[in-house]
Amino acid sequence: MLAARAFSHIHRDQTAEEICARAFPADDKAQWLTKASVSPDSTTGSASVLAVTTTNPLLLVAPGSAAAQLFQECLRLDLGGLAAISVPHVSTHPVPIWVAEGGPTPVVQPGVGKTTLGPTRKLSFIVALTRELHESTPETGAVVLGRLLDEAAAKSLDAYAFDNVAADATRPAGLLNGVTPLVSTVAGTGISAAAGDVSKLAGAMSDAAINPQNMILIMHPVEAWNLMMLRGFERLPAQLLQSPAIPRGTVIGVAPAAIATAYGGDPEVEVSANAGALHMEDTTPPQLATGGVMASPTRSVWQTDSLVVKVRMRAAWASLQPGAVQFLQSVNW
């Protein structure tokens, strides 16, 4: 959908929805995503904090990302007008009590903790297009550009969402931050070992008073395909996501009801043929020039007859309750 938006800026006689319909005629999700982002119902009197009932904007940016697919199943909040919010969770559950006939009913009060969600951080990247792609049909251009955008965003998003790094001024904390890894202790290989390891994830969640019934599993494609071939595609008891950003041998379990995400508006797409020079660096780009020295490698947009597409959006995520995310290392299946 973002690729269709970009080409709607270039070919102004066609809308993003029209381009998307022709470029992806068999993809009902592409059409669904064109209607995905909606404004909050009301902001009367105060900033609105509403559950988003449609698709999360990260699926517009990186539909192939395991993190974006995971966050689609999680609590989604709107931080419009707010820097951050405190989301409560039950830390100590009250004990159910039977009451005698005519006896007084006791007052129970659960222990309540809170997790801060936000502020949102900026996810942004640039893709350069050749003039030949620019002059192709909008449908062809949208397919090619869509693939480039998805690969670029999915690589970055999954690497950050599933690491153990603390939050800082540029990014949210990885979902594994502060989580103690479990170690596979199941002897043997095959489906029995896989079942024992997944049960260990579920047990760790249960010990943290979290119901693992709807647990989502995220793992490297090698482990994912091994599990699917061992168990059968239609017989997996849990939703399975895979990402090359997950290290081999690592399996992550997430209780989606205890994860929250927040967004600062829809993704923004800009297209420019007058961007000047680009420093072609995808990891830690410095300023284009420092002390009179140009960064390298640098590409002239004018000289190479190119266009530049820049995508940016704001997002945040957080685990609302300790134990909602568990992960195993050194699995043997």
N, C-alpha and C positions, 0 to 999 in steps of 0.2 A: 504493500500500500504506500509506503514511503517513496519507493521508486516511481510509482504512478503519480504521486504528488509532485515529485521533482520534474517529471516530464510534462505535467500539466503547466508548470511554470515556463517550460521551454515552448511547448505547443499550446498556446493560450486559447485555441479554439476548441479544446477538449478538456473535460473535467477529469479529475483523478479517478472518479468512479467509472467513467466511460472507458478510460484507458485500462483500468484494472479488470473490467468485465471482459474486454477483448483479449488482454494479455494472458489472463488466467481463467479461461472459460470453464474449466472443470474443477476449479478450486473454490468450493463454497465458503471456505474460511476467508479467502481473500475478499469476497464480497461482504462477509460478516464484519471484517475488520474495518471496512469503509464506514460502518455505522457504529463503531465501537466506542469512541470517546464522546462523552456527554458532559454537559456542565452540571454543577450542583443544583439541586432543586430550589434551594432558597438560602439566602445569606442574611435574612432579616434580623437586624439587631446585633449580630455577632458573626465572627468568622464561622464558616460551615465546616463541620467535621462529619462527613457522611460516608457510609460504606458505598463504594462504587459498585454498581450492580452489573456493569458490562465488562468488556475486555480490558485488562490492564494495558497501559500504553507501551510497556516494554515488549509486548507481542507485536506491536506495530514496527518497532525498531529491530528486533531480533527474534523472529518467529521460530527459528531453529534452535534457540538457546534453551538449555535445560532449566536455567534459572527463571527465564520468562514463563515457561510452562508451569514450573512449580508455583510461582507467585500468582498465577491465574487461579489456583486452588486456595490461596490464602486470603486472610482478611485484607481488604483494600480500603484505604482511607484517603480522604482529600485534605491536603494541607493548605488549601487556598486561604491566604490571609494569615497563616500561622507559620512560625519558624519551626516549632516542634510541639508535640503533645505527649502527655503521660497516659499510657494505656494500662489500666489496672488488671491484675490477675489474682486469683486465689492462691495464696501461699500455704495456708493451713486450712484444711477442710473440717467443718464441724462434724461431730459424731451424731448420727441419727439416734433419736431417743424415743422409746415407747412410753406412752403416757397411760396411767391407770384411769379407769372410768371415774370422771369427776375430779381428777387430779389437775393441778396447774401445769400448763405447758411451759417448758423452759425456753428461754431466749438464747439462741445460739448465734454466734458471730464468727464468721470465718476470718482468718488472717488474710489481709490483702496487701500485695506488693504492687509495684508499678515498674514499667519499662518506658524509657523515653524513646519515642519514634521521631526521627528527624534531627536536624534540618535536612532537607533534600539536598543532594549533591548533583553536580552537572555531569551528565554523560554526553560526550560530544566527540565527533570524528568527522574526517573529511575524505571524500573519494574524488579523484580526478578522472574526468571523462575525455576521451578523444573527440575531435570534431566529427569523425566518421560515425561514432556511436550517437552523438548528438543529432546527426542528420538522418539517422535510421528512423524507421517508423516508431511511433510512440510505444506500440505493443512490443516490438523487438527490444527497444531500449529499456523498457520497464522490466522485462524478464532478465536481461543481462545485469542491469544496475541493481535490481532486487537481490540477485545472487551475491553481488559484491557487498552490498550493505548488510545483508544477513550474516555473511561470513565474518565481516569486520566487527560487527557489534556482538555477535554470539561469542566470539573468541574472547573479547574483553570482558563481557558481562559475566560469563561463567567463571573465568579466572578469579574475578574479584568476589563474586557471591559465595563461592565454595572454598575460600581460603580461610586462614586463621588469624588474619591481620586485624589489629584494632582499628577503630574509626579514627580519622584525622580530618583536617580541614578540606580535603579533596574527595573523600570517599566514605561510604558506610562501612561498618565492620563486617568482615566475612562471617558467614553463618557458623563456622567452626571456631570462631574466636572464643577462648575461654572454655572450650569443650574438651574434656579429657578423652583421648581415644581409647576405644576398646580393642583388645587384641584377640584375634581369632584363635581359639584353643580347640577347635573341632578337629579330631583326627580323621584322616582319609580325605577323599575328594568326592566330587559328584554331588548329586542332589541332597544326600544326607548332610554333607558338610555345609552346603548352601542353606538348607533348612535350619541347621543349628546356629549358623551365624546370623541369619535374619531374626531368628527367635531371640538371640542375645540382644539385638537392637531393641526389639519389642519389650524385652524384660527390663532393660535399662530405662525405657520411657515409663513403664508401669511403676518402677521403683520411685520415679519422680512424680507420681500421681497424675500421669498423663495417659489418656486412652490411646493406644497405638492402633486402633481398629482401622483407621484410614491412613496409616503411615504410607508415605511415598518414598521409594528407593531411588537413589541417584548413584550412578557408578560409571566407570570407564566402559567404552563399548565392548572391550574384550570380556569383562565379567558379565555385562548385560546380555550379550549374545550367548555366552556359555549358559547363563541361567535360563534364557528363553528356550534354547535347544534342549536343555535337561528337563525342564518342566513342561514345555509346550506353550505356544503363543497364547492360547485361549485359557490356560489353566493357572496363570499367575495370580496369586491372591492379593497382590498389592500393585499399585500403579508404578511403572518402571520408567525412569528417565535416564538417558545416557549422555555423556559429554566427554570429549577428549581432554577437557581441562581437569578432570578428576584423575589423580594418579592411579596407575595400575595397582590392583590389590586393595584399593580403598572403596568401601561401600558406606554411603551416607543414608541415614533414615531421618525423615522429617515428619513431624505431626503438623499438617498445614493449618489446623485451627489455631495453633499457638504461634503462628508467624504472621506479622503484619507488614504491609508495604504501603508506601505513600508516594504521591506524585504531585508535581508542581505544574500541572497543565499538560496539554497535548505536545507531542514531539513537533519541533519546528524544522522546516526544510528550507534551505536557501540555495539558490543556483546563481553562479556568477561566471562571467567570461572575462572579468577585469580584476582578477585576484592578484595579479603581479607574479610574485615568486612563492613557491611552496617548499618548505623543508620536508623531504620525503622520509619521515621518521614516525614509526607507529607505536613506540613504547614510551620513551621519555624525551619528547621533542623540546629543545631549548628555544629561546627567542631566535628569530630569524637572523639577527645580527647582534653580536656582542663585542663591544670595543672595536667596532669597525671590521670585525671578522665575520664573514658569512658562514652560516651553518652549512654542513655538507652531509648528504647530497641535496642539492637544491634544483628545482625544476621551474622553468619559466612557463607560466600558463600561456602567455602571448606567443612565445617562440614555438611552443609545441602545439599551438592551435587547439587548446584544451578548454574544457569547462570544469568548474569545481562545484561539487555538491557538499554542503555542510549540514549535518544533522545534530541537533542537540535537544536534550530534555532533562528534566530534574526528577530524581527518584531517591527513595530511601527504603530501607527494610530493617527489621529487627526481630529477634526471637523474644516473644513476650513472656516466656516462662522457662526457667532453668530445666533442662532435660528434654525440651522439645526437639532438639537436634542431637543425634547420636551418630558416631561413625566408627567403623571397624577398619583396622589395617591388617595387611598380610593375609587376606583371605586366599583360600587354596582351591578355587573352583572356576 
